[in-house]
Amino acid sequence: MSGISPAARFFCRVVLFALCCLASLTAHAQSTFGSILGTVRDSSGAVIPGAAVTLINAGTAALRTAQTDQDGNYAFNNIDAGVYELKLSAASFAPVAVPLIQLTAREVRRVDAVLQPASTTQTIEIIDPPLVINTETSGITQTKIGEELVRLPVAVFARSTGSTSPISTLTTEAGVQVDDTGNLAVMGTTPALLSLTIDGISSVGVEYSGPVNEMFPSFNSIEEIQISALNNNAEFSGVADITTVSKAGTIKYHGGVFENHQNTVFNAGNPFALSKPKIIMNDFGGTLGGPLRFRRGGASPSTFFFISYEGLRLPRETPIVLSVPSMDMRNGNLVNYIAGQGVDAIYQPDGTPIDPANVPVSSNSAAILEHLFPTPNIGAADSYANNYQINFPSPISTNQGDIRLDHNFSDKQRVFARFSYKNRQVITAPSADCVYTYCAEAGSPLQGGYNTPEIDEGLTFAHTYVFTPALLNEFRGGYNAQHTSETQSYSTTELLDKVGLTVPQPSMQYSEAPQVLINGFMSTGAGNPGVQRGQIIQLLDNVTWIHHTHTFKFGADLKRISDHDDNVFGNYRSGWYVFDGSSPVGTNIGDPYAAFLLGYPDWTEVSTTNRPTMDGLGYSYAFFAQDDWKVTPSLTLNLGLRYELHPPIKEQHGNTAFFQPDFNGAGTDGTTVHGTVVVPSESALQYTSADFAGAIAPTPITTANQAGIPTGLHFTDHQDWGPRIGFAWRPFHNEKTVLRGGWGRFIETPLGFSLVAGWAVHSSYVGTYNQAFADDGVTPLLSFQDPFNSSAGSYTGTAGFYYAYPIHYQDPSVQQWNLTFERDLGRGTGMRLSYAGSHGHNLDAMVDLNQVPANPYGYYNTDPAPAATGSCITNAGSDGTLVADHRPYPCWSVIQSVVNAAESNYNSATAEVSRRAGSDLTFDASYTWTRDLSNAGGSVPNAFAISGGTFLTDRFHPGRDYGNVMFDRRHRFLATYLYELPFGRGKQWLNSGGALNQVIGGWQLGGVTIWQSGAFLTPYQQSIDPANTNILTTVGQARTDQLPHVPLYAQHRTTAQWLNPDAFPYQNLATPDGNGIGRFGNAPVGAVVGPGTVNFSVSTSKGFSLTEGARLLFTVEAANLFNHRNYETPNMQVDSSGFGAITGLSDEEGAGPRSLELAARITF
């Protein structure tokens, strides 16, 4: 093993230890097995020790045996979800059988039994009532079984978007909310703090720690999906856990075929589209399961299989609405435009007035308008807001398959393995309204869509061994892998030639459009084409030991994590050209669009690289111990302790860097320098970009050894302890009432973002060029003809660091607590009242380490402070120094850094009534009130917080951005139901066979009803740097002012004007000379509540018997049956012409225009 790293050797040793020693210990990828336990008594209530108990799997005939202990208790642990029969017997007592016990994943099911005196040898059959409330554990779980997933109208919207993933169905559980990008939050838990597993193996993405949405098996091959939302024990890593269990073969052959169809003619129109977006969706496939091999002599089979295939074909269209310059504006007539913007006049950079009806149009500007900005096609001739609409072709084709094999070696030993594969071919419409921050698939519709294929793979292997009924072991292994890419089909160099732009290193491999950003209009580029591959390989083992009233579990989880990317800073390769009025030149001209026509950007950026690829590799470890202690027959304590260790993921070739902010030492020229760049090793120095080194000179570039830090470039957090405590108490000593609660500490797994953060920083150069006047005071330094000041002899501007990562980074943690009261109301109906709270600490945020404090002078103006001295100070004089040169690191522009500066506080109350079993009706209705506050969403949140953080307004005062979490809505009512109509054979009404039954029998209704308040929105502007901190360059936007006692909403709310502009003045954030007034805008985060959602989705099914064992089910499903207009969030940019306007319908959770799906399924 001489060529293997110490970490790899350690990993191998631990794996060998886990395989050879059964006393090893599970964690992030948890067991999916459940338990059946109970107490056996006689008719007088006395316990019966030594009773024989046999558990039989109804699907496979596999059996387990046990005896009751001295207290009459028995327990079967590590058993699959499914249907079971329990048989009990004891001397002098009549035998008892309890059939049809339904067990879900990780469920602890209590089945008590009373044995009668042996007056007969006939077995007494007892019908165990369905589980209504959980009386045995402190955790709060919710489950949807496979039949519910198929029959509820939950997949109509997902399939209309080309997804066959059931992840969208999770929003049908209480406490789950979704943002506009499809990210989930569970009881305030953001995506990075969720743990997701499929058959016990992680399905989390590597780079951003969220779910891989398309990793899930097909709907028809899922046994159940379970959400463990509160008080997870030490076996779980996430604050909330989502477990998917695949279907297995049974002793009888079973399967089916299906077809789901959607068509444009079935759907309602979109009032914001010129015509209905085209959709012809066909989703089809089949399943087959059963015994694979029979034992000799006619014995029961021991090997079972289950296979499924699903294909989807969707030649869809995606509606796009954009703001583009009007025809007059394209030709230089800005009369109407500047009047609408409140601009009195426009000027040449030297102050010469320009006739607004005849603004000169540079050749570059004309070419950019021709090739990157589509011409308007809707609205008035002089309109320049939301005046372009297209239904963009964005077809999707998917093929996926799942196979599972189960084998029972004996009553004590069994194994199973499952493999899933999905291949998606997708054309994604350009999201051309993305601005400033990175946005996947951003760009102009004129350049076509993005080819974004995706291949997902998942493998699970599990082996269980029962040494004795009280000692069991489970070993699991597997991996998940995701392969994605993002490409377009045009030539970068040809496009740059057409628009007349020159960049130092145009991409020859990928299509990359220049990003031309004009305040108030669509963006033209900023997509980041490339190939990404991520993989997690997992091995884990756990042992369960039952001793008297204790059930102990110990486990360990080992992961190998790899990540590959191949086009660093690709979104900057063709350059950014920003017109926002922030520079002295832009201020003189008077309007950003006029500056664009003249060809003078306020600032530009461009990238080059010596090594664009990243190959990361790392390891992660977790250990836990859990004791479920039956203190009394009515009180159970769940006590656990978890420990996690997450060493840094390393780039295998050293192509990563770290910014050391506390460095004070000699620079390359011998002067004292503050801050330095650190790379992993001497060999990593060979990749250093000369432009990067020149731009930051005299800042030195040193190695980790010289800096005295690990080669992973940050220290491992060794304080990731997660104690857990919970209880379940039956105060009246029966199964009707239970009080449950608990507290726990949970750790966020950082995974790959720590690697992505410093990827290729020193081997690349992202230069920032700020507009200014030349020495003559009238000539701009930057123009389309010379956007990077190359006339000075090089492309070197001011370098930025994207991204820095703290050397002493602390893994984020969350403490969660809850208290729940549950009551069995009878007739299979249960009630739950829950309070849940949590506090997030050391959460990720992003700041600019080079941000200056708020000041009244102007970022590019001189302040009266004493003249600054030191390296890179070029504007110091006797009268002071430019504010910009008071940056802590004046050799740098922006230093984007992750910091542990965010926190969260969540409180909620939930009332739920559910009926999980019954001959005709099942339902679940819940109301949740939520108050979720955080600053993890950054200055202007637009989605749930992600791993790596979002930019804060002020690094000196992180609490400025503390407010309502955007998409964790205050009020949410949710109801799901399935109802078999009481007509036909075997039913209450018209109990008849023959032709009448074929007409009136076999009908079922299903539905999902959602009522919720709106998302919390934040008003912002992109014209003014209010506190003179360069926030428009770092964040791209800043919050505006909000006036007290002024209505936030328009008097008559319409889609054209939902909000009241008078409540959010932004002009008063600037002084007459165009600088900021010296403070940030006072509008709070999440101060505005957007439109709410009302959605009734319904399914109607009719079953037909084809043969004795075959059945046809025909279903019509409708998402948003009543076509209620659920509006998307209004435009919150106060300095845009479209502020307060709504330009579309929200489509999350199927709330968009009514859509119908026809489905047919044959099963046998």
N, C-alpha and C positions, 0 to 999 in steps of 0.2 A: 504493500500500500504506500510505497514511497512517493508516488506521484499524486496522492490524494491529500486534500487539504485536511487540517486537524478537525474542522467542523464536520467534514464528510466522514472521517474515521470515527468520530464520536457518534454520528448518526447511525453508521453501520453497526457499531457495538451495541447501541441501545436497541436496535431492531433485533439483533441476534438474541439479546437478553429477553426481549418481549416474546420471541418465538420459543425460546427454550425454557423459560420460566413462567409458570402459570400464575405466579403471584405478582405479576406486573399489574400496572394500574391503569377511565376513558375520558374524553374531554371534547374539544370543539366539534369533532364528528362523533355524535353520541349514538348510543344504542337506540334502536327503534322498537325494541321489544317491550311488552307489557307484562302485567302480573295479574294472576287470579288468586285470591286468598279468602279465608273465611274461618269461621268457628263452627264446630259441629257439637250440637247439644241433644239431649233427650227431651222428652215431652215435659219433664219437670223443670227444665232449664239448666240442668247440670251438664257440664262439659263431658265429652266422650274422648278420652285419650286412646290412641292406638287404632283409630278407625282407618280403614283402607280408603284412599281417595285416588281415583283415576281420572285423568283429563284427556279427552279425545278430540283431536282436530277434525271437524266435520268435513273439511275440504280434502285432507290428505290421509285421514285415518291414523295419523301418527299419534302415539299416546305417551303420557307421562304418568308416573305413579308416585304416591307419597303416603305418609301416615300422619295423623294428627299427633301433636305433642301432648305433654302432660296437661296443658291448658286447653286442649281441644282445638288448637289452631293448626291450619295447614297453609301452605303457600306454594304456588308455582310461579317461578320467575323466568325471565328470558324467553318468553313465548311470543310468537308472531301475532300480529293483528289478524283477526278472523273470527269465525264462528266455532264454538266449542260445545261439547257435552261433558258434564261432570257426573261421575258415578261414585257413590259413597256406600260403604257397608261396614258393619261391625257385628260381632257376635251378639246374639239375642235381639238383634234389631232387623227390621225389614230394610232391604236395600232401597236406595233412593237414586233417581236419575234426574239431572237438571239439564235439559237440552237447550239449544239455541241461545247460548250465552255469547253476545256480541262484544268483542274486545277490540278497542282501537289502539293505535300506536302509543306506547308509553303510558297507557292507562293502567291504573291500579284498581281492579274490579273486585269488590267484596261480594262473595256469594256464601252466605251462612245457610246452614241446613239443620233441620230438626228430624231425628230418626225416631220412628215409632217402634213400639215392641213388636217382636216377630210373630204376629198372629197369622201371617201369611208369608209365603215365599215370593209372592208376586212383587215385582219392582214398583215402587211408588214413584210416579213422575210428577215433578214439581216444576211449574213454569216460573222461571226467575224473571221478575219484572225488569224492564229495561232500565238502565242506569239513568236516573233523572238528575241527581246532583252528586258531586264528588265529595265523599266524606273521609277520604284516606290521605290526601296530600294537600299541601298548602298552595301549590301552583294553580294558576287559572289557565285552562286550555280550552280551545274551541276546535272542532273537527268538522270537516266536510268529507263524507265518504264518496267513493267514485260515482255511485248512482246519482247523487245530488249534483255533482259536477257536470254530469251529462244532461240531466233533466232541467236544472235551473237555467234561466236565460242569462247566463253570466259570460258566455263566450262570444256573443254576437258581435260586440264591438271589437274584441281582440282579433277575431278572424277577419273583420273588415279592414283591419290595419295590417293584415298579413302575418299575424302571430298565432301560432298553435300552442303557445305556452299557457298553462293554467294560472300563472302568477296573478293575472288580473282578477281572478276569482277571490283572492284573499281579502279584497275590500268588502266582501259580504260577511265579514266577521266584525264583531263589535270592537271598537278601539283602533281599527286600521284606517288610515287615511292615505291619500295619494296626491302628488303634485302634478303640475302640467307636463312633466317629463316622464311620468310613469313611476317615479321612485316612491317607495312605500315607507310609511312611519307607523310603528305599532306602539300604542300607548306612549307617544312622545319619543320613542326610540328611533333615531335617524338610521338611514341605510347602513352606515359604517358600523353601527353597534348591533345590527341584527346578525344572527347566525342562521344559515340556511343549509340544510342537508337533504340529500336524496338517498334513501336507504342507509342513512348514517354517515355518508361521506360529503364533505363540504361542497357546495355549489356556489361559492363566493368568488367573485372576480379578483384577480391579483392586484391590479393597479389602484383601484379605488374602493376596495373592500365592500362593494355592494353586490347584490345578487346578479348572476348571469341569467337574465330573464328567459332566454331560449334553451337553457340547459335542461329544463324539465322534460320528463317523458310525456308521451301523448296522453291526452285526456282519458282515452279508453284503456290505458294500461296503468292507471293510478288507482290504488286501493283506497287511499285517503290522503288528505293534506291536513296537517294539524298545526295550529299556532299556539305556542306556549307564551302567553303575553306577560304574565306577572309571576314573580317569585320563583323563578327557575332555580333548581338546586345546583349543587357544585358540578354536576355533570355537564352543565351547559356553559358555553362561553359567552353567548350574547345576552343582552338584557331581555330581548325577546328572541324566540327561536321558531323557525318555520321548518317543519319536517314533512317530507313527501315519502310515502311508502308505495312501492310498486306492487302490481298484482302478481300473484303466483299461480302456477298450475294446480289443479285439484285432481281428485281421484276419477272424476268424470270429465270427458271432453266437453269443452265449451268454447264459444267464440262468437264471431259475427262480422258483419260488414256494415259500413255506414257511408253516407253521403250528406254533406251540409252544403247548401247553395244559397248565395245572395246575388241579387241582381239590381241594377239601377232602377228598373221599373217598379220594384217593390218599395223603394225608399222615398222618404219625403225630401223635398228640395231644401237647399241651404239659402236663406235670404241674403247671405253675403257673397254668393257665387252667381256668376252670370248664367250658369246652367248646372245641372246635377253633375257632380264628379262621377266619372265612369267607374263602375264596379261590377265585375262578373266573377264572383268567388265560388270556387269548387274545392271543398275540403273532403277528402275521401280516404278510406283505408279499411283495415280489418284487423281482427285479433283471433288467436287460436291458442288454447291452453289445454293441458291434460297430462295423463301419465305418459312417461317416455319409455319406461322399461318396467316389466312386471317380474316379481320374484318367482322362482320356480315353485311348482306345486300349487299354483293358483293363489298364492299369498298376495296380500295387498301390495300395490306398487310402491317402490321406494324412490323413484326419480320422476320429477315433474317439470314441465316446461310451460312457458308463456311467451308468445311472440306477438308483436304488433307492428303495423306499418301505417303511416299517415302521410298523405301528400296534399299540398295546397297549391292552387293556381289562382293568382289574383292579378289580372291586368288592370290595376286601379289607376286613379288620378288623385292628386293631392292639390287642394285649393291653396293658392298663394295670393296674398294681398300685400302690395308694397307701395311705398311712397317714392315717386320718381319726379324729376323736374318736368314741368309742363313744356309744351312745344315752344311757347314764347321764351321760357327760361333757357331752353337749349340754344336758342338763337340770340341770347343776350338781352332780351327785354325783361327787366326785373321790376317794372312799375308796380304791378299788382302784388308781386311777391314781397317786396320790401315794405309795402303798405301793410300787408298782413302780418309782417314780422315786427312792426312798430319801429322800423329803421327810417330815419329822416333822410339820410343821404349816404352815398358810397363814394369812395375815393381811390385814387391810385396810391400805392405805398408812400409816395413822397408828399401826399396831401392834396394833389390835384383832383378837383371834383370830376366825377364821371356822370354822364347822362344815363340815368337808370334805364332808359328805353334803348340804349345802344352800348351796352357793356362789351368791351373787347373780349373775344373768345379765343384763347390760345389754341394752337394746333393740337397740342396734347389733350386739352380739355375736350375739344370737339371729337377727337378719336376715342377718348374714354367714354364719352356719352354714346357714341355710335356702337361701340363693341361691348360695353359693360352695363349700361343703363337702358333697359327697355323703354320704349315710348309709351306714354299713357294710353289706356284704352277704355277707361270708365271715368265718370264724373264730368264736371264742367270743364270747358277748354282752359280756364285759368287755374284749375285745381292742381295742387301739388301735394296733397295728403291722401293716402290710400287710393291712388288713382290708377293703379295697375293691378289687374287680376287675371289669373290663368289657372286652369285645371291642369296641373303638370303631370305628365305620364310618369308613374312610379310603380312598375309591376314588381311582383314578388312571386317566387316559386320556391317551395319547400318540400324536401323529402326527409323523412326521419323514420327510424326503426328502433325498437327495443326488444331485447331478449333476456329472459330470466330462466335460470335452471336451479331447481332445488333438489337436494338428495338427502335422504334419511339413512345414515349408516346403521343406526340402531335407535332404540328409545333414548339413548344417552347422547348421541352424536349426530349432528346434521350440518350441512353447509348449503349456501346458496351463492349465486353470482348473477349480476345483472350488468348488461352493457347497453348504453344508449348512444345513438349517433344521429345528428341532424345536420343537414346541408341546406343553407338558405341562400338563394340568389336574389339580390335586392337592388333595385334602382331607387335611390333616395332623392327626393326633390331638394334643391338647394334652399337652405334656410337663410335667405338673403336679408332678413331683418336683424340678424345678429350684429352687434356692434361692440367694439372695444375689446371685450374679453374673448377668449378662445371659444369658438363655437364649431362643433363638428358639422361637416357638410355645409359650411357657409359659402356663399357665392352668388353669382348672377344667374338668372334663368337662361340668359343668352349663351352661356357656356355649357348648358346641358346639366343633366343630373349626375349624381355620384353612383358609381358601382361599388356597393358595400356588401360583398358576400360574407357569410359567417359559417364556420364549421364548429360544432360543439360535440364533445365526447365526454362520456361519464362511465366509469366502471366501479362496481362495488363487489367485494368478496367478503363473506362472513362465515365464520366457523364457530359453533357453540358446542360445549361439552358439559354434560351434567355428571359430576363426580358422585354427588349424592344430592338428594332433594334440597339439601341446605348449602351446597357448594357448587357453584357454576362458573364457567369461564366463557368469555366471548372474545374472539379476535376478528377485527375487520381491517381491510385494506382496500385501496382504490385510488382513483385519480379523477380530476376534472381538467379538461383542456378546452381552450377557446382560441380559435384562429379567425382573425378579422382583417379586413383591408378596406381601404378607401381610395378610390382612383377616379379620374376622369379621362376623357379621350382626346383632348386637344393638346397642341404643342405649346409649352410655356414660352419658348423663344419666339415662335411666330406671333403669339398674342402680344408679347412685349414689343415686338417690332411694330405691330399694328398701332399700338397706342403711343409709341415713341418714347418708351421708358428704358433706361439702361440700369441694370443691377450687376453687382460684382460676381455673383455665382448663381445664374439661373438654373433651375432644376432641369436636368436632362432626362430624369427617370419618371417624374410625376408631373401632372398638370397642376400648375399653381398660379392663380390669377392675382394681380396686384390688388391690394386692399385700399380702396379709395373711400374714405369716410368723410362725408359731409354732414354736418350737424342737421338732423331732422330727416335724413334720407336713408335708403337702403345701403347696406354694405355690399361690396363687390367681390370680396375674397375672404381670407383668414381661415379657410379650411386647412386641415393638416393631413394631406394624403400620406399613405404609408401602409405598412403591414405590422400587425401586433399579434403576438402569441403569448398566452399565459397558461401556466399549468401548476396545479397543486397535487402532489402525491402524498397520500396519507396512510399511516399505519397506526393502529390503536388496539389496545387490549384492556378488558376490564374483568374483574372477578367479583362475584357476588357471594356473600357469606351470610347465612341466616343463623343467628345465635340467640336463642330464647326470644326476647321481644325486640331484638335489634336486627335490622337488615342492613348490612354493611356493603358498600360498594367502593372499590378503589380502581383508579384507572390512569392511563397515560396516553397522550396523543402526540404523534410526531409527524411533522410536515416538511416536505421539500418543496420550495417555492421557486419557480423560474418565470422570467419575463423577458420578452424580446420586442424591441421597437427598431425601426430602421430609417426614420426621417426626422431627426431632431430639428426643431425650429423651422419646419417646412412652411408653416403659415406666415413666416416673415421673409421667405426666400425671394419673392417677387416684390417685396417692399410694402410698407404701410405709408399712406399719404393722408394725413389727418388735417381736416379743416374745421376747427372748433372755435376760432377767434381768440385763442389763448395767448398768442405771441404779440409782440409789439407791432409787427407787420399786419397781422390779422386785425388788431385793434384799430390801426390807422385805416384799413380798407373799410371796416364797418359791418361786414356781413360775411359769414363763412362761404356761402354759395358764390358770392361775387369774387371772393378770394380764389375759389376753385376755377372760375372762368378765366381769371387772370393768370392762374397757374402758380400761386404762391402758397404752399402748405404751411400750417403752423408748426408742425413737427413731422418727422419721418423716422422710420425704422427699417433696417434691412439686416439679413443674417447671412453668414457664411459658415462653413464647417469643414473640418479636416476628417472627422470621423462621425458620421451620422447615426451609427447603430448603437444599440444598447443590448447587452446580454446579462441579465441579472440572475443571481442564484443565492438562495438563503434557506435557513432552517428555522423552525419554530417548535416550541415544546410546551406542553401543558400537563399538569398532574392534578388529581383531585382525590378527596376522600369524602364519603357521604355516609351518614348514619340516619336511617329512618327508624325512629324508636317509638314503639307502641308503649307509651308510659302507662296508660290504662286502656281498657277496652274502648273508651270514648275519646282518648287524647293521643294524637300522634305528633311527635316532633320530628322535623326534617332539619338535620344539622349537617353542614358541609363546609369544606375549605378547599379552595382552588388556588393553584399557583401557575402562572404563565411566564414564559421567557421568550422574548422576541428580539434576538440579535439583529443587527442591521443586515439587510439584503445587500450583497456586494455586486458591483459590475465586474464581470470576470476578467476584463482586460484593462480595468482601471479608468474607464472613460466616464468618470464622474468627479465632482469637485464639491468642496465645502467652503463656506465663507466664515472666517474666524473673526468675529467682530471685536473681541477684546485684545487683539494683537496691537502692540505698540513697539515698533522696532525699526531697524534700518531698512530702507527701501533699496531698490536697485541702483539708485544714484547716491546712496549714503545718507540721504535725509531721513528724518523720522516720519514713519507712515503709520496711519491708524487703519487697522483691518488688513487681512491678507487672504489669499486663496490657498487652499490646501487640497492636494490630490493624494490618492492612496499610496503611491509608491514612486520610485525613481523612473520605472518604466512608463508610468502614466504621463510623465513630462514630455515624452516624444510626440504626443498628440497636440501639444499646446499650439493654439492659433497665434500667429505673429501679430495679427490685427488686434486680437483680444489683449495680448500682453502689452502691445504698444498703447492701447487705449487706456489701460489701467495703470500704466507706468507713472511713478516708480513703485507701485504696489508689487511686492514679491509674490511668486508662486512657489510654495514649499510643499514638502511631503508630509504625510501623517507622522512618520517617525520623527521628523524635525520638529513638528508641532506638538509632539507628545500625546497624540490621540490615536485611537484604534484605526486600522485600515478600512473599517466600515464607515469611518468619518463621523460617527457619533457613538456615545457610550450606551450600553444596554441598560435599560431600566430594570433594576432588580427588585422593585417594590410592588410587583403586580400580584398582590394577594387578594383573593376574593372570598371572604367569609360569607356564608349564607345561613340564615335561620328562618324556619317557618313552622307553622302549627296548623293542625286541623282538629277541631274540638266539637264533639256532638254533645251539647249541654243537656239534652233530654235523653241521652243514652239510646237513641233510636236513629233510623236512617232518614228521618224527616227534616232535621234541622242541623246545620253545621255552620260554625264560625271559623274562618280561615284567614291567615295573614302571615306576614313575614317581612324580612329585610335582607338585602344583599348588596354586595359591591361587585361591579362588573368592569372588565377591562376591554378597551377597543384594541383589536389587532391591527397594527399599522400596515402590515403587508407591504405592497410595492411602492407606495407613494414616496417613502423615504428614499428609494432608489431613483424614481423618476424625477424627484426634486432637483438633484444635482447633475442629472444626465447631460454629458457633453458640454458643460458650461465652459470649461477651459479649452476644449478642442473646437469651440465654435465662437462666433462673434455676432452678437446682436447689438448693432450700433444705433444709438438714438441721436438724432440731429435736430436741435431746436432752432427754429427760425429766429433770425435777428437781422439787424441792418449791418451792412459793410461799414468800413471806416468813413465812407462819405456821408453816412447817416440817412441815405435815401434809397440805396439799392439793397433789396433782400438778398440774403446769402443763399437761400434755398428756393428752387423753382422746379417745375417739371423737367426742365432742360438739365438741371443740375440738382437733383433732389437730395444728394448726400454730400454736397460741398466737395465734389471730386476735383474741382478746379484748384483746390488747395494742395493737390498732389497725392492724396490718398483717400480711402474711404473711411478713415478712422474718425469716429465721432466720440460720444461718451458711452462707455460700456455699461450694461446692466447685468445683474446677477439673477438668473431665473432657473431654479429657485434655491434659496438658502434653506438649510435645515439645522435646527439647534443642536449643538454638540451634546447638550445635556437634556435632550428631548425626553419628556415624560409621557408615557402612554396614557391617553385619555381614559377617564374612569367615570362611572355613573353609579350612584347609590339609589336604589329603588326600594320603596316600601308600599305596603298595601294592606287593606283590611276588607274582608268579604263576608257577607251574610247570605246564606242560601237556604231555601225552604222548598221542600217537595210539596206542591199544592194538590197532589193527587191526579189521577187520570193521566199519568205520564208527563205532567207539566211541572216545571221547576221555575223558581224565581231567584234572581241574583241581584244583590245590591253591593257595589264595590266602590271603594275609594282607592285611588292609586296616586302616588307621588314619586318624583325622582329629582335628583340634582346631579347635573353633569359638571365635572371639574377637569381642568387642564385640557379642555377641548381645543381642537385645531382652529386656528385663525391665521390669516395672512396679513402681514404688514409690510410697509416699506421702511426698512431700517434706516434709510437715508432721508426720511421725512423730517422737515423742519417744523418747529412749533407754529401754531397760528400766529399771524403777525399782520399789521395794517399797512405794510409798505409795498407789497407786490413781489412776486417770486423773482422777477427779473429786474427789480429796482434796488437801489442802494438804501440800506438802513443806516441809522446813525451809530450803530455799535462800533466798537473799536475794530480797526482793520485786522482781518484774519491773516494768519501766516501759516506756512506749511506747504507741503506738496500739493500741486494741482490748484492752488489759489491763484487765479489770474486776474481777478477784478477787484483787488484790494487797493484802497487809496486812503489818503488822509481824511476823506469825508466819510469813510465807512466801506462796507463791502456789500456786494450783491447778496441778497437773501439766499439765492441759490448756492452761493459759496459758503454759507454757514451750515451746509449739510455735514453730518458727522463724518462722511467719507467722500470728500469733494472730488476724488478721482473717479467716482462712479455716478451714474444717473440713478436708476432705480435698483434697489436691492430687495427683491421680493423674498420674504422669509416666512416660513411657518413658525408660529409661536404658540405656546400653551396659554393663550390669553382669553379664550372663550369659556362661557359657562351656560348652563341651562337650568331652568326650574319648571317642573311640570306637575300639574295637579288636575285630577279628573274625577268625575263621579259617573258611574254607569248603573243603569237599571235595566235588567234584562228578564224577559219571560220566554221560556222555550219549551217546546214539546218535541223531543227527539225520537219518539216512537209512538205508534198508534196504527190502527188498521187503515185509517183513511187520511189523517192529517198530521203533518209535521210542520213546525214553524219555529222561528227565532226572531223576536222583536226586541230591539234595544234602543235606548236613548243615552247618549254620552255628552256630558258637559265637560269642556276642556279649557284650561288656561295654561298655555305653553309659552314661556318667555325665554329668550336666548339672544346672544349676540353672535352666535356661530354662523348665522346667515350673512354677516357682513354689513356693509354700508347700505346697500340696496338689495335685499334678498329677492331672488327670483325662483328659488326651488328649495327643497330641504338641504340642510348643510351636508357637505360631502367630506370625505377624508382628505386632508391636506388644507382644508379651510378656505374661507372667502375673505376678500380684502376688507379690513376695518377702515373706518373713516380716519381715526386719529390713534396712532400707536401710543401716544402718551395717555390717552383716556379711552380704553377699550369699551367702557361702559356706555359710551355715546350711542352705540349701535344695539343696545339692549332693548328688546321690544317683542311684540307678538310674533311668533313663528308663522311664516306666511301661510302655509297650507294646512296647519293644524287648526281646523275650524272650530269655533266656539261651541256650536250646537250641531248635533248629528243624530238623526233618527234613521234606523235601518231595520228593515223587515225582510225575511226570506220565508217562503212557504212552498210546500208541495201538498196538493189535496187530490186524492182519488175520489172522483164523483161517485155518490152512493147509488149507482144505477147498474143493472145487469146482473149476470149470474153471480151468486154468492153475496150480493149487496143488499142493502136495506130496502131499496125500492126496485120494482119491476124485476124481481129475481127470476130471470127466465133465460133459457138457452136459445139456440137456433138463430134465425135471422134477426129477431129483435135484439138479442144480445150483441150481434155483430154491429148493430147500429148504435145502441145506447150504452153498451158496456165498454169497459177499458179506457174511459176518459180520465185524464189527469190534468190539473192546472198547476202551474208553478209561477212564482213571481219573486221579484226583488224590488223593494220600494225604498227610495232614498229621499230624505229631506235634510238639507244642511244649509247652514249660513255660509256666507262668502269667505273667500281668502282674505288675509290681511295684507294690504298693499302699501307701498311706500312711494311718495312723490319725489321726483328727482329732476335735475337739469344737467345739461352738458355744455353750457356756454360760459360759466363763470367759475373760477377757482376762488371760492368765497373767503377762505382763510389763508390764501396765498401759500399753500403747501404743496403745489404741483399735483393735486389730487386728480385732475383730469387726465394726466398722463399715466398715473398708477392705477386708479380705479376706473377711469373713463367717465365717471359721473359723480355727482354730489347731491345730497338731499337739499331740498329747497326750504324756504320758510313756510310756516303754516300759521295763519292768523287765528287768535283765539276769538271765540264768540261769532265766527263767520261760518255759515253752513258749508259743510264739506261737499255736499252733493247738489247737483242742479235742482232747481225748483220743480221742474218737470223732467224727470230722468228719461232720456232718450238714448238710443245707441249713438247718435251724433254728439251728444253732450251729457255724459253720465255724471260728471263731476263739475264742481263750481270753480272755475279758474281764479276767481277773486280770492279764494281761500288760500291760494298757494303762490303768492308773489315771489318772483325770483329776481326781478330787476334790481330790487333794493339790496341784493347781496353784492352789488358792484358799486364802486365809486365812479364819479364822472369821467375819470381818466381810464376806466376799464379794468382796474385792479379790484381785488376782493376787499370787502370791508373789514376783514380781519377776524372773522368768526365763521363757524360752520352754520349751515342752515339748521333751524330749530324744529323742523318737521320730525316727529318721532318715527321710528321704524314700526311699520304695521299700523299706522294711524287710521287708514282708510279700509273699510270693509267692502269687498267686491260683491258682485252678484252671487246669489245663492244658487242652489241646485234643487230641483224637484224632478224626480224621475220614477216612472212606473214601468218596469220591464216585466213582460208576461210571456209564458209559454203555455201552449195547449198541446197535449199529446193524446193520441188514440192508438191503442194496442189491438193487434189482430193475431189470433192463433192461426198459424199456417199448417203445422203438423203437431203431433203430440209434444215434441220437444222444441219446436221452432216458433218464433214469434216475430211479428213485424211491428215496429213502433214508428209512427209518423208524427212529426212535431212541427208546429209553427211557433217561432219565437219572434218577439218584437222587443227591441230595445227602444226605450222612450215611447211607449205605446201611444200616448196622447200628444206626442210631438211638442211637448212644452219647450219653449225657447230658453235654454240655459246658456246664458251669455258667458263668453270668456272674459278675462279681466280687461278693464279699459286701459288705454294708453296712459302711462303714468309720467311721461316726460313732459314737464310743464312748459319747456321752451320749444316744443314742437307744435306744428299747426294742428296735429291730430290729438292734442292732449284731451283726455277725458272721453275720447271716442272709443266705441266698441266695434271691432271689425270682424268678429267671428263668433261662432258658437263653441262652447266647451264640449269636448268629446270624451273626456275621461269618464270611466264607469258607464259608458254607453249613453251619455246624456246629450249627445248631439242630435241632429235630425233623425226622426224615426227611421229605423232600419229593420227589415224583416229577414228572417232566415228560415228556409225550409229544410227539414232534416228527415232522413229515413234511416232506420237501423233494423237490421235483421239479426237476431241472436238465437243461439241454440245451446 
